């Protein structure tokens, strides 16, 4: 399966967000398409179901809880945070589980 910008995956051991612990979280692929065609690390942004008030640059994502017709596949309301951006090596990327949806 080819990875595309905008795809959402569940990632085990996702790096912690603001004092949290590493855990399974949805991540969104944000690497540009040309970078995904190489062996370069994949850039993703982690999401959280908690609103981090310290993060003014948060983006609320469409979820099935808020919009049953959405195609994100996200079961609960969640937010993407600038501090949630991380780079995953090919080895880390292979630990991905359960692709949720195609790009939206």
Residue pairs with C-beta under 8 A, 6 or more apart in sequence:
1 99
2 36
3 29
3 31
3 36
3 42
3 93
4 29
4 33
4 36
4 102
4 103
5 29
5 30
5 31
5 32
5 33
5 36
5 103
6 28
6 29
6 103
6 104
7 28
7 29
7 99
7 100
7 101
7 102
7 103
8 26
8 27
8 28
8 29
8 72
8 73
8 74
8 99
8 100
8 101
9 26
9 27
9 29
9 44
9 96
9 97
9 98
9 99
9 100
10 24
10 25
10 26
10 27
10 96
10 97
10 98
10 100
11 24
11 25
11 26
11 27
11 44
11 46
11 88
11 95
11 96
11 97
12 23
12 24
12 95
12 97
13 22
13 23
13 24
13 95
14 22
14 23
14 24
14 25
14 27
14 46
14 86
15 22
15 46
15 86
16 22
16 23
17 46
17 48
17 52
17 81
17 83
17 84
18 52
18 54
18 55
18 83
20 48
20 50
24 97
25 46
25 47
25 48
26 46
26 47
26 74
26 78
26 100
27 44
27 45
27 46
27 47
27 84
28 44
28 45
28 47
28 61
28 80
29 36
29 42
29 43
29 44
30 43
30 44
30 45
30 85
31 40
31 42
31 43
31 44
35 42
35 43
36 42
39 90
41 87
41 88
41 89
41 90
42 87
42 88
42 93
43 85
43 86
43 87
43 88
44 85
44 86
44 87
44 88
45 80
45 81
45 82
45 84
45 85
45 86
46 80
46 81
46 84
46 85
46 86
47 61
47 74
47 78
47 79
47 80
47 81
47 84
48 78
48 79
48 81
48 84
49 76
49 77
49 78
49 79
50 79
51 58
51 79
52 58
52 79
52 81
55 79
55 81
55 82
55 83
57 81
57 82
58 79
58 80
58 81
59 79
59 80
60 77
60 78
60 79
61 72
61 74
61 77
61 78
61 79
61 80
62 70
62 72
62 74
62 104
63 70
63 72
63 74
63 75
63 76
63 77
63 78
64 70
64 72
64 73
64 74
64 75
64 76
65 75
65 76
65 77
66 77
70 104
71 101
71 102
71 104
72 100
72 101
72 104
73 100
73 101
74 100
